[in-house]
Structures are given as structure tokens and as C-alpha cells.
Amino acid sequence: MSIFKLPDMKSLLRFLLIVLGIVLALFALDRAFGAVMDHAVSGARGGDTRNHYYISNCLDDSVVIMGSSRANHHYVPQILADSLAMTVYNAGTDANGIMLASMQLNNMLARGHRPALIVYDYFPKFDLADISDLKKPLQRMRPYAGIPGMAPIIDDIDPVENIKLNSCLYRYNSGFIQILSDYIRPRQEVLSGYKPLYDSITTRFPRPADVVGTDRVDSVKVRYLRRFADICRREGISLVFVISPYYFDGMDFRIAELRDIVGPDIPLIDLSDSPAFVGQDSLFADPSHLNDKGASLFSLQLLDSLKVNKKRVWQNLR
């Protein structure tokens, strides 16, 4: 004889109602949190939050800088804009590369904006190497997951992610403190996307063996690099890859591999070994990143290189 009793219908109904109430309460909490965070993101006064909201929802500039932190810290939009007589925005993002840039480009095109020129700062660590970082851009872009053009890339990286993104708590769980800070009182200086660095090198850095750290190539990044170039061709967007200055000379930036991937028709400007910058402590914050003084000088040098390569770089401009 069993010692367990089946619950009566009234008790079972009460239990189900309690479970339903908890589920509805959690759903309401999730949506309320999402509404608050959506407001904080769209109303952020500055910092990274305002910057990425603009890039994802509003960017309509003629020239767009893309790439990793080297893009973000090396290109001064105002200097470029003054000379080119075109609006310029820096969409470079720390520790990200071609995967995030592909999302940004998809978003722009989905909103109907086609920049005249994309200057892509190529850095093989984030644009070519297999360093298990494919999911990194998802952390940055979760608040903007509903923008057309995002879902296909998210599915390609992690199909489960689009299911998780139905939760507002999940979308904002890693960035809500930064978002609230940027809403109340931004602390980070962002100038048309550009984030200046003001330190200079004061100690000796050992010369690295290479700038990548691995010989493994990520097939997904290769596919997206090729796709990025193909989209620019199809949409009539002029694209130029640039390798900006590095503190040490003679480093292997895997240029031949990039050329094989994107094709010979895409202009490539290699300024990594520029004598004006190599070994200049006063122009670098660290071996990989120029400080504000170095970025200003480099932006002027880049303008000269664009003029030299004018026919190829500006082929799609009218």
C-alpha cells in the first residue's frame, strides 16, 4: 500500500496558479527592466553607450572608420572631416574586429545608409586569427539585437543566442552598470566615436614575437572578411584596408593572406612601419596604440596616403 497521496484537484489548481503567477511576475519584471534599460540606452548622455547607440541606430556619415581598438584610438574624425569635406565617424571597437564590423555594416545597410567610404584598420589578431573570440561582439550588440541585419549573423555565430535574446535581463545583464553611468554622468571622452589616449611610453617593452600569437586561421573570420569586401563592391561602397603604425618595425601583419581573401582590387595602405612613428615613445600609449598626439599625426599622414591612392580609394565616390 502506497504511503503517498495524490493531491486533490483544488490543491493542484492552487499550485498551478502559484506557478503561473510567478512566471507572469518574472515576465513582467523582465519587460519592465528592459523598458528602463531601453530608455537609458537611447537617452545616454555620452560614453560608450551613446556611441554604440549612434552607430547602431543613427549613423549616417559619409566616411566610416571600422576595426578594433587600433581603429578606435588611431583615427581622429575631425581631422579627416576637415580635409575631406565629408562627415566622418569612428566605429572602431576595443577587442573586436571583422565580426562586429559585419554587424555594423549590416545594420547600416538595413537602415538604408550606404557610406561613401569605409576605412578598415586591419589587425590580424581580431580579423584573421583563431583566438576563440567569435562570440565577443554579441556582448556589445545584445541591446541592438532587434535591428534588421543582426539575426543572420547571430545565428551563424551561435543559433541559441537568438532564443536567449528574448529575455531583456539577458540582453543587458553584462552592461547595465555602464549604461546607467553613461545615462547619469558619462566619464569617457568620445569624439565622433574616437577615444583619445593621453599616456606616453615611459618604460621599455620587450619586442613581441608577432602581433597575432597564433598561426591558426579562423575560417569564419575569413568568410566574413571576404563577405565584407563583396558587400562593399555590390553596394558601391569604396573600401580601403589600412594597417596603422606599430611601435616595433618589421612585424608580420599577414598582408598576403588578407590580399588573397579580399582580392587584388581592394586598396591596402600599409603604414605599420612608418619611420615617423616606429620607436617614438612620445607618440604611443603602448606598442599597439597611438596616443592622441600620435593619432593626430597619423590622421594627417593617412590623408596624404589617400590622396596618393586617390584613383583606387575613391573609385566609387561621386
DRENPAGU-266469 format. One record per residue: x, y, z of N, C-alpha, C in turn; residue number from 0; residue in one letter. Coordinates in steps of 0.2 Angstrom, whole numbers, m for minus. Layout:
N
PT; X; Y; Z; X; Y; Z; X; Y; Z; NUM; a
...
//
This chain:
318
PT; 4; m6; 0; 0; 0; 0; 4; 6; 0; 0; m
PT; 3; 11; m5; 7; 17; m5; 6; 22; 0; 1; s
PT; 11; 25; 3; 10; 30; 8; 9; 37; 5; 2; i
PT; 10; 37; m1; 9; 44; m4; 2; 45; m7; 3; f
PT; 0; 51; m6; m7; 53; m8; m7; 58; m14; 4; k
PT; m11; 56; m19; m11; 61; m25; m14; 67; m22; 5; l
PT; m12; 73; m24; m15; 79; m22; m22; 80; m25; 6; p
PT; m27; 83; m21; m33; 84; m24; m33; 90; m29; 7; d
PT; m39; 90; m33; m39; 95; m38; m38; 102; m36; 8; m
PT; m41; 103; m30; m41; 110; m28; m33; 112; m26; 9; k
PT; m30; 108; m23; m23; 109; m21; m18; 110; m28; 10; s
PT; m20; 105; m32; m16; 105; m39; m17; 112; m42; 11; l
PT; m24; 114; m42; m25; 120; m46; m22; 126; m42; 12; l
PT; m22; 126; m36; m18; 131; m32; m11; 132; m34; 13; r
PT; m8; 126; m34; m1; 125; m36; 0; 128; m43; 14; f
PT; m4; 126; m47; m3; 129; m54; m4; 136; m55; 15; l
PT; m8; 139; m51; m10; 146; m51; m4; 150; m48; 16; l
PT; m1; 147; m43; 5; 150; m40; 11; 150; m45; 17; i
PT; 12; 144; m48; 17; 144; m53; 16; 149; m59; 18; v
PT; 10; 149; m61; 8; 154; m66; 9; 161; m64; 19; l
PT; 8; 163; m58; 9; 169; m55; 16; 171; m55; 20; g
PT; 20; 166; m53; 27; 168; m53; 30; 169; m60; 21; i
PT; 28; 165; m65; 30; 166; m72; 28; 172; m74; 22; v
PT; 22; 174; m73; 20; 181; m75; 23; 187; m72; 23; l
PT; 25; 186; m66; 28; 191; m62; 36; 192; m65; 24; a
PT; 39; 186; m66; 46; 186; m69; 45; 189; m76; 25; l
PT; 40; 188; m80; 40; 191; m87; 39; 198; m86; 26; f
PT; 34; 200; m81; 33; 207; m81; 40; 211; m78; 27; a
PT; 43; 208; m74; 50; 211; m71; 55; 211; m77; 28; l
PT; 55; 206; m81; 60; 206; m87; 58; 212; m92; 29; d
PT; 51; 213; m93; 49; 218; m98; 50; 225; m95; 30; r
PT; 49; 225; m88; 50; 232; m85; 57; 234; m85; 31; a
PT; 62; 229; m83; 69; 230; m84; 71; 232; m91; 32; f
PT; 68; 229; m96; 70; 230; m102; 68; 237; m104; 33; g
PT; 62; 239; m102; 60; 246; m104; 64; 251; m101; 34; a
PT; 66; 250; m95; 70; 255; m91; 77; 256; m95; 35; v
PT; 80; 250; m97; 86; 250; m100; 86; 253; m107; 36; m
PT; 81; 251; m110; 80; 254; m117; 80; 262; m117; 37; d
PT; 76; 264; m112; 76; 271; m111; 83; 274; m109; 38; h
PT; 87; 271; m105; 93; 273; m103; 98; 273; m109; 39; a
PT; 98; 268; m113; 102; 267; m119; 101; 273; m124; 40; v
PT; 94; 274; m125; 93; 279; m130; 94; 286; m127; 41; s
PT; 93; 287; m121; 94; 293; m118; 101; 294; m115; 42; g
PT; 106; 290; m116; 113; 291; m113; 116; 297; m115; 43; a
PT; 119; 301; m111; 122; 307; m112; 128; 307; m116; 44; r
PT; 132; 301; m115; 138; 301; m118; 141; 294; m117; 45; g
PT; 148; 293; m117; 151; 287; m116; 150; 282; m121; 46; g
PT; 152; 276; m120; 152; 270; m125; 144; 269; m126; 47; d
PT; 140; 270; m122; 133; 268; m123; 130; 273; m128; 48; t
PT; 131; 279; m128; 129; 284; m133; 132; 283; m140; 49; r
PT; 139; 281; m139; 142; 280; m145; 140; 274; m149; 50; n
PT; 138; 268; m146; 136; 262; m149; 129; 263; m151; 51; h
PT; 125; 267; m147; 118; 268; m149; 118; 272; m156; 52; y
PT; 122; 277; m157; 123; 281; m163; 125; 276; m169; 53; y
PT; 130; 272; m167; 132; 268; m173; 127; 263; m175; 54; i
PT; 123; 260; m171; 118; 255; m172; 112; 258; m175; 55; s
PT; 110; 264; m173; 103; 266; m175; 103; 273; m179; 56; n
PT; 109; 277; m179; 108; 283; m182; 114; 285; m187; 57; c
PT; 119; 281; m187; 125; 283; m191; 123; 284; m198; 58; l
PT; 125; 290; m200; 123; 292; m207; 129; 296; m211; 59; d
PT; 135; 295; m208; 141; 299; m210; 143; 296; m217; 60; d
PT; 147; 300; m220; 149; 298; m227; 155; 293; m227; 61; s
PT; 159; 294; m222; 166; 290; m221; 165; 287; m214; 62; v
PT; 166; 281; m214; 166; 277; m208; 172; 273; m206; 63; v
PT; 175; 274; m200; 181; 270; m198; 179; 264; m195; 64; i
PT; 182; 258; m197; 180; 252; m193; 186; 248; m191; 65; m
PT; 185; 243; m187; 191; 239; m184; 191; 238; m177; 66; g
PT; 197; 237; m174; 197; 235; m167; 199; 242; m163; 67; s
PT; 202; 241; m158; 204; 247; m154; 209; 251; m157; 68; s
PT; 213; 248; m162; 218; 252; m166; 214; 257; m170; 69; r
PT; 209; 255; m173; 204; 259; m177; 202; 265; m172; 70; a
PT; 199; 263; m166; 196; 267; m162; 200; 273; m159; 71; n
PT; 207; 271; m158; 211; 276; m155; 216; 279; m160; 72; h
PT; 216; 277; m166; 221; 280; m171; 218; 285; m176; 73; h
PT; 212; 285; m177; 209; 290; m182; 205; 295; m179; 74; y
PT; 207; 301; m180; 203; 307; m177; 198; 310; m183; 75; v
PT; 192; 309; m182; 187; 311; m187; 187; 318; m189; 76; p
PT; 188; 322; m184; 188; 329; m186; 193; 331; m191; 77; q
PT; 199; 329; m190; 205; 330; m194; 203; 327; m201; 78; i
PT; 201; 321; m202; 199; 318; m208; 193; 322; m211; 79; l
PT; 188; 324; m207; 182; 328; m210; 184; 335; m213; 80; a
PT; 189; 338; m209; 190; 345; m211; 194; 345; m218; 81; d
PT; 198; 340; m219; 201; 339; m226; 197; 336; m231; 82; s
PT; 193; 331; m230; 189; 328; m235; 182; 332; m236; 83; l
PT; 181; 336; m232; 174; 340; m233; 168; 335; m233; 84; a
PT; 169; 330; m229; 164; 325; m228; 163; 323; m221; 85; m
PT; 157; 321; m218; 156; 319; m212; 160; 312; m210; 86; t
PT; 163; 311; m205; 167; 305; m203; 165; 303; m196; 87; v
PT; 164; 296; m195; 163; 294; m189; 167; 288; m188; 88; y
PT; 170; 287; m181; 174; 281; m180; 170; 276; m176; 89; n
PT; 169; 270; m179; 165; 265; m177; 170; 259; m174; 90; a
PT; 176; 261; m173; 181; 255; m171; 179; 254; m164; 91; g
PT; 180; 247; m162; 178; 245; m155; 184; 241; m152; 92; t
PT; 185; 242; m146; 191; 238; m142; 189; 231; m143; 93; d
PT; 195; 227; m144; 195; 220; m144; 190; 216; m149; 94; a
PT; 188; 220; m154; 183; 217; m159; 186; 218; m166; 95; n
PT; 183; 214; m171; 186; 215; m177; 181; 214; m183; 96; g
PT; 182; 209; m187; 178; 209; m193; 171; 206; m191; 97; i
PT; 170; 203; m186; 163; 200; m184; 158; 206; m182; 98; m
PT; 161; 210; m178; 157; 216; m176; 156; 221; m182; 99; l
PT; 161; 222; m185; 161; 226; m191; 156; 224; m196; 100; a
PT; 155; 217; m197; 150; 215; m201; 143; 216; m199; 101; s
PT; 142; 216; m192; 135; 218; m189; 134; 225; m190; 102; m
PT; 139; 229; m189; 138; 236; m190; 136; 238; m197; 103; q
PT; 140; 235; m202; 138; 236; m209; 131; 234; m211; 104; l
PT; 129; 228; m209; 123; 225; m210; 117; 230; m207; 105; n
PT; 119; 233; m201; 114; 237; m198; 113; 244; m202; 106; n
PT; 119; 246; m205; 118; 252; m209; 114; 251; m215; 107; m
PT; 116; 246; m219; 113; 244; m225; 105; 243; m224; 108; l
PT; 103; 240; m218; 96; 238; m217; 93; 245; m215; 109; a
PT; 96; 250; m213; 93; 256; m212; 93; 261; m218; 110; r
PT; 96; 258; m223; 96; 262; m230; 102; 266; m230; 111; g
PT; 107; 266; m226; 113; 270; m226; 118; 267; m230; 112; h
PT; 121; 270; m235; 127; 267; m238; 133; 272; m238; 113; r
PT; 138; 271; m233; 143; 276; m233; 147; 276; m240; 114; p
PT; 150; 282; m241; 154; 283; m247; 160; 279; m247; 115; a
PT; 163; 279; m241; 170; 276; m240; 170; 273; m233; 116; l
PT; 173; 266; m233; 174; 263; m226; 182; 262; m226; 117; i
PT; 185; 265; m221; 192; 264; m219; 192; 259; m214; 118; v
PT; 195; 253; m216; 195; 247; m211; 202; 246; m209; 119; y
PT; 203; 247; m202; 210; 246; m199; 211; 239; m198; 120; d
PT; 215; 235; m202; 216; 228; m202; 221; 226; m196; 121; y
PT; 219; 222; m192; 223; 219; m187; 222; 212; m186; 122; f
PT; 227; 208; m188; 226; 200; m189; 223; 197; m183; 123; p
PT; 225; 199; m177; 223; 196; m171; 215; 195; m171; 124; k
PT; 212; 201; m173; 205; 201; m172; 201; 200; m179; 125; f
PT; 205; 200; m184; 202; 199; m191; 204; 193; m195; 126; d
PT; 208; 189; m192; 210; 183; m195; 212; 177; m191; 127; l
PT; 214; 178; m185; 217; 173; m181; 211; 169; m177; 128; a
PT; 212; 163; m176; 208; 159; m172; 210; 159; m165; 129; d
PT; 207; 164; m161; 208; 165; m154; 202; 164; m150; 130; i
PT; 197; 161; m152; 191; 159; m149; 187; 165; m146; 131; s
PT; 186; 170; m151; 183; 177; m149; 177; 178; m153; 132; d
PT; 174; 173; m157; 169; 175; m161; 162; 177; m158; 133; l
PT; 161; 175; m151; 156; 177; m148; 156; 184; m144; 134; k
PT; 162; 187; m144; 164; 193; m141; 159; 199; m143; 135; k
PT; 158; 200; m150; 154; 205; m152; 147; 205; m150; 136; p
PT; 144; 199; m148; 137; 198; m146; 136; 202; m139; 137; l
PT; 141; 202; m135; 141; 206; m129; 140; 213; m130; 138; q
PT; 143; 216; m135; 142; 223; m136; 135; 224; m140; 139; r
PT; 133; 220; m144; 127; 221; m148; 121; 218; m146; 140; m
PT; 121; 215; m140; 114; 212; m137; 109; 218; m137; 141; r
PT; 110; 224; m134; 105; 229; m134; 102; 230; m140; 142; p
PT; 105; 229; m146; 103; 231; m153; 101; 225; m157; 143; y
PT; 100; 219; m154; 98; 213; m157; 92; 213; m162; 144; a
PT; 88; 218; m160; 82; 218; m164; 82; 222; m171; 145; g
PT; 88; 225; m172; 89; 229; m178; 90; 224; m184; 146; i
PT; 86; 226; m190; 87; 221; m195; 94; 220; m198; 147; p
PT; 96; 214; m199; 103; 213; m201; 107; 209; m196; 148; g
PT; 104; 210; m190; 108; 206; m184; 107; 199; m184; 149; m
PT; 101; 197; m185; 99; 190; m183; 103; 185; m188; 150; a
PT; 104; 186; m194; 108; 181; m198; 115; 180; m195; 151; p
PT; 118; 185; m193; 125; 184; m191; 125; 181; m184; 152; i
PT; 120; 183; m180; 120; 180; m173; 118; 172; m174; 153; i
PT; 114; 170; m179; 113; 163; m180; 119; 160; m182; 154; d
PT; 123; 163; m186; 129; 160; m189; 134; 159; m183; 155; d
PT; 134; 163; m178; 139; 163; m173; 137; 158; m168; 156; i
PT; 130; 159; m166; 128; 155; m160; 120; 155; m161; 157; d
PT; 117; 150; m164; 110; 149; m165; 106; 150; m159; 158; p
PT; 109; 148; m153; 105; 148; m147; 104; 155; m144; 159; v
PT; 109; 160; m146; 109; 166; m144; 102; 170; m146; 160; e
PT; 99; 169; m151; 93; 172; m153; 87; 170; m149; 161; n
PT; 88; 164; m146; 82; 162; m141; 84; 166; m135; 162; i
PT; 90; 166; m132; 91; 169; m126; 90; 177; m126; 163; k
PT; 90; 180; m132; 89; 187; m133; 82; 189; m132; 164; l
PT; 77; 184; m131; 70; 186; m130; 70; 189; m123; 165; n
PT; 75; 187; m119; 75; 190; m112; 78; 197; m111; 166; s
PT; 75; 202; m109; 78; 208; m108; 84; 208; m103; 167; c
PT; 83; 204; m97; 88; 203; m92; 94; 200; m95; 168; l
PT; 93; 196; m100; 99; 193; m103; 103; 198; m108; 169; y
PT; 99; 202; m111; 102; 207; m116; 106; 212; m112; 170; r
PT; 104; 214; m106; 108; 219; m103; 112; 217; m96; 171; y
PT; 112; 211; m95; 115; 208; m89; 122; 210; m88; 172; n
PT; 126; 211; m94; 133; 212; m93; 135; 219; m94; 173; s
PT; 130; 224; m95; 132; 231; m97; 127; 236; m93; 174; g
PT; 123; 234; m89; 118; 239; m86; 121; 244; m82; 175; f
PT; 127; 242; m78; 130; 247; m74; 133; 253; m78; 176; i
PT; 137; 251; m84; 140; 256; m89; 134; 260; m92; 177; q
PT; 129; 257; m94; 123; 260; m97; 120; 266; m92; 178; i
PT; 119; 264; m86; 117; 269; m81; 121; 274; m80; 179; l
PT; 128; 272; m79; 133; 278; m78; 133; 283; m84; 180; s
PT; 133; 280; m90; 133; 284; m96; 126; 289; m97; 181; d
PT; 121; 286; m94; 115; 290; m94; 115; 295; m88; 182; y
PT; 118; 294; m83; 118; 299; m77; 124; 304; m78; 183; i
PT; 130; 301; m79; 136; 306; m79; 141; 302; m83; 184; r
PT; 142; 303; m90; 147; 299; m93; 154; 301; m91; 185; p
PT; 158; 297; m91; 165; 298; m89; 170; 297; m94; 186; r
PT; 168; 294; m100; 173; 293; m105; 172; 298; m111; 187; q
PT; 178; 300; m113; 178; 305; m118; 178; 302; m125; 188; e
PT; 172; 303; m129; 171; 300; m135; 170; 306; m140; 189; v
PT; 174; 307; m145; 173; 312; m150; 172; 309; m157; 190; l
PT; 165; 309; m159; 163; 306; m165; 166; 299; m166; 191; s
PT; 165; 296; m160; 167; 289; m160; 175; 288; m158; 192; g
PT; 179; 293; m159; 186; 292; m157; 187; 293; m150; 193; y
PT; 191; 289; m147; 193; 289; m140; 200; 290; m139; 194; k
PT; 202; 296; m137; 209; 298; m137; 213; 295; m131; 195; p
PT; 219; 293; m132; 223; 291; m126; 229; 296; m125; 196; l
PT; 230; 297; m119; 235; 303; m117; 241; 301; m114; 197; y
PT; 242; 294; m112; 248; 292; m109; 254; 291; m115; 198; d
PT; 260; 292; m113; 266; 290; m117; 270; 285; m114; 199; s
PT; 274; 281; m119; 278; 276; m116; 283; 278; m112; 200; i
PT; 284; 276; m106; 289; 278; m101; 294; 272; m99; 201; t
PT; 292; 266; m101; 296; 260; m99; 298; 256; m106; 202; t
PT; 302; 252; m105; 304; 248; m111; 300; 242; m112; 203; r
PT; 297; 241; m117; 293; 235; m119; 297; 230; m123; 204; f
PT; 297; 223; m121; 300; 218; m125; 297; 217; m132; 205; p
PT; 301; 216; m137; 298; 215; m143; 294; 209; m144; 206; r
PT; 288; 209; m146; 284; 203; m146; 286; 198; m152; 207; p
PT; 285; 192; m152; 287; 188; m157; 283; 189; m163; 208; a
PT; 277; 191; m162; 272; 193; m168; 266; 197; m165; 209; d
PT; 262; 199; m169; 256; 203; m167; 250; 199; m166; 210; v
PT; 250; 192; m168; 244; 188; m168; 244; 183; m162; 211; v
PT; 250; 180; m161; 250; 175; m155; 248; 168; m157; 212; g
PT; 246; 167; m163; 244; 160; m166; 245; 160; m173; 213; t
PT; 246; 154; m176; 246; 153; m183; 240; 151; m186; 214; d
PT; 235; 149; m181; 229; 146; m183; 224; 152; m186; 215; r
PT; 221; 150; m192; 217; 155; m195; 210; 153; m194; 216; v
PT; 205; 158; m192; 198; 156; m191; 194; 156; m198; 217; d
PT; 192; 151; m200; 188; 150; m206; 182; 155; m206; 218; s
PT; 179; 156; m200; 173; 160; m200; 175; 168; m202; 219; v
PT; 181; 170; m198; 183; 177; m200; 185; 178; m207; 220; k
PT; 188; 172; m210; 190; 173; m217; 184; 174; m221; 221; v
PT; 179; 170; m220; 172; 170; m223; 169; 177; m223; 222; r
PT; 169; 180; m217; 166; 187; m216; 171; 192; m219; 223; y
PT; 177; 192; m219; 181; 196; m222; 180; 197; m230; 224; l
PT; 179; 191; m233; 178; 190; m240; 171; 193; m241; 225; r
PT; 166; 191; m237; 159; 194; m237; 159; 201; m237; 226; r
PT; 163; 204; m232; 163; 211; m231; 165; 215; m237; 227; f
PT; 170; 213; m240; 173; 216; m247; 168; 215; m252; 228; a
PT; 165; 209; m253; 160; 208; m258; 154; 213; m257; 229; d
PT; 151; 214; m251; 146; 218; m250; 147; 225; m252; 230; i
PT; 153; 227; m250; 155; 234; m252; 156; 235; m260; 231; c
PT; 158; 230; m263; 158; 230; m270; 151; 231; m273; 232; r
PT; 147; 226; m270; 140; 226; m273; 136; 232; m271; 233; r
PT; 137; 235; m266; 133; 241; m264; 137; 248; m266; 234; e
PT; 142; 247; m270; 145; 253; m272; 149; 258; m267; 235; g
PT; 151; 254; m261; 155; 257; m256; 162; 257; m257; 236; i
PT; 166; 262; m257; 173; 262; m258; 176; 259; m251; 237; s
PT; 180; 254; m252; 183; 251; m246; 191; 251; m246; 238; l
PT; 194; 253; m241; 201; 253; m241; 203; 250; m234; 239; v
PT; 208; 245; m234; 211; 242; m228; 217; 246; m227; 240; f
PT; 218; 248; m220; 224; 252; m218; 227; 248; m212; 241; v
PT; 234; 247; m212; 237; 245; m206; 241; 251; m203; 242; i
PT; 238; 253; m198; 241; 259; m194; 247; 258; m191; 243; s
PT; 251; 263; m189; 258; 262; m186; 258; 258; m180; 244; p
PT; 264; 254; m179; 265; 250; m174; 272; 252; m171; 245; y
PT; 273; 251; m164; 279; 254; m161; 285; 250; m164; 246; y
PT; 285; 244; m165; 290; 240; m167; 290; 239; m175; 247; f
PT; 295; 239; m178; 295; 238; m185; 296; 231; m187; 248; d
PT; 295; 230; m194; 296; 223; m196; 292; 217; m194; 249; g
PT; 286; 219; m191; 281; 214; m189; 277; 212; m194; 250; m
PT; 275; 205; m194; 271; 202; m199; 264; 203; m198; 251; d
PT; 261; 207; m202; 253; 208; m201; 249; 203; m206; 252; f
PT; 252; 198; m209; 249; 193; m213; 245; 197; m219; 253; r
PT; 249; 201; m222; 246; 205; m228; 244; 201; m234; 254; i
PT; 249; 196; m235; 247; 192; m241; 241; 188; m240; 255; a
PT; 239; 186; m234; 233; 182; m233; 227; 186; m233; 256; e
PT; 228; 193; m231; 222; 197; m232; 221; 198; m239; 257; l
PT; 226; 199; m243; 225; 201; m250; 222; 195; m254; 258; r
PT; 224; 189; m252; 221; 183; m255; 214; 182; m253; 259; d
PT; 212; 185; m248; 205; 184; m245; 200; 189; m249; 260; i
PT; 202; 196; m249; 198; 201; m251; 199; 203; m259; 261; v
PT; 204; 200; m262; 205; 201; m269; 210; 207; m270; 262; g
PT; 213; 207; m276; 218; 212; m278; 215; 219; m279; 263; p
PT; 209; 220; m280; 206; 226; m282; 205; 231; m276; 264; d
PT; 205; 228; m270; 203; 232; m264; 210; 236; m262; 265; i
PT; 210; 242; m261; 216; 246; m259; 219; 244; m252; 266; p
PT; 225; 243; m251; 228; 242; m245; 234; 247; m244; 267; l
PT; 233; 250; m238; 238; 255; m236; 242; 253; m230; 268; i
PT; 248; 251; m231; 252; 248; m225; 257; 254; m222; 269; d
PT; 255; 257; m217; 259; 262; m213; 262; 259; m207; 270; l
PT; 262; 253; m206; 264; 250; m199; 271; 251; m198; 271; s
PT; 275; 252; m203; 282; 253; m202; 284; 260; m204; 272; d
PT; 280; 265; m203; 281; 272; m205; 287; 275; m200; 273; s
PT; 292; 277; m203; 298; 280; m199; 296; 285; m195; 274; p
PT; 291; 289; m196; 289; 294; m192; 286; 292; m185; 275; a
PT; 284; 285; m185; 281; 283; m179; 285; 277; m175; 276; f
PT; 289; 273; m179; 292; 267; m176; 297; 270; m170; 277; v
PT; 296; 267; m164; 300; 268; m159; 300; 275; m155; 278; g
PT; 295; 279; m157; 293; 285; m155; 289; 285; m148; 279; q
PT; 292; 285; m143; 289; 284; m136; 284; 290; m135; 280; d
PT; 285; 296; m138; 280; 301; m136; 274; 301; m140; 281; s
PT; 273; 296; m145; 268; 295; m150; 263; 289; m148; 282; l
PT; 266; 285; m143; 262; 279; m142; 260; 279; m134; 283; f
PT; 254; 276; m133; 252; 274; m126; 255; 268; m124; 284; a
PT; 255; 263; m129; 258; 256; m128; 260; 254; m135; 285; d
PT; 264; 249; m136; 266; 247; m143; 261; 246; m148; 286; p
PT; 255; 244; m146; 249; 244; m151; 245; 250; m153; 287; s
PT; 246; 255; m148; 241; 260; m148; 244; 267; m148; 288; h
PT; 243; 271; m153; 245; 278; m153; 241; 282; m148; 289; l
PT; 245; 287; m145; 241; 292; m141; 238; 297; m145; 290; n
PT; 235; 302; m142; 231; 307; m145; 236; 311; m150; 291; d
PT; 242; 313; m148; 247; 316; m152; 249; 312; m158; 292; k
PT; 250; 305; m157; 252; 301; m162; 246; 300; m167; 293; g
PT; 240; 300; m164; 234; 299; m169; 233; 305; m173; 294; a
PT; 234; 311; m171; 233; 317; m175; 238; 317; m180; 295; s
PT; 244; 315; m179; 249; 315; m184; 248; 309; m189; 296; l
PT; 245; 304; m187; 244; 298; m191; 238; 300; m196; 297; f
PT; 233; 303; m193; 227; 305; m197; 229; 310; m203; 298; s
PT; 234; 314; m202; 236; 318; m207; 240; 314; m212; 299; l
PT; 244; 310; m210; 248; 305; m214; 243; 301; m218; 300; q
PT; 238; 299; m215; 233; 295; m219; 230; 299; m225; 301; l
PT; 229; 305; m223; 226; 309; m229; 230; 310; m235; 302; l
PT; 237; 310; m233; 242; 310; m239; 242; 304; m243; 303; d
PT; 241; 298; m239; 241; 292; m242; 235; 291; m247; 304; s
PT; 229; 293; m244; 223; 293; m248; 223; 297; m254; 305; l
PT; 227; 303; m254; 227; 307; m260; 232; 303; m265; 306; k
PT; 237; 300; m263; 242; 296; m267; 238; 291; m271; 307; v
PT; 233; 287; m267; 230; 282; m269; 223; 284; m272; 308; n
PT; 222; 290; m273; 215; 293; m274; 211; 289; m279; 309; k
PT; 214; 287; m285; 210; 284; m290; 207; 277; m288; 310; k
PT; 211; 274; m284; 208; 267; m282; 204; 268; m276; 311; r
PT; 206; 272; m271; 202; 273; m265; 195; 276; m266; 312; v
PT; 195; 281; m270; 189; 284; m271; 185; 282; m277; 313; w
PT; 186; 276; m280; 183; 274; m286; 176; 275; m286; 314; q
PT; 172; 274; m280; 165; 274; m280; 162; 280; m278; 315; n
PT; 166; 285; m277; 163; 291; m274; 161; 296; m280; 316; l
PT; 156; 300; m279; 153; 304; m285; 155; 311; m283; 317; r
//
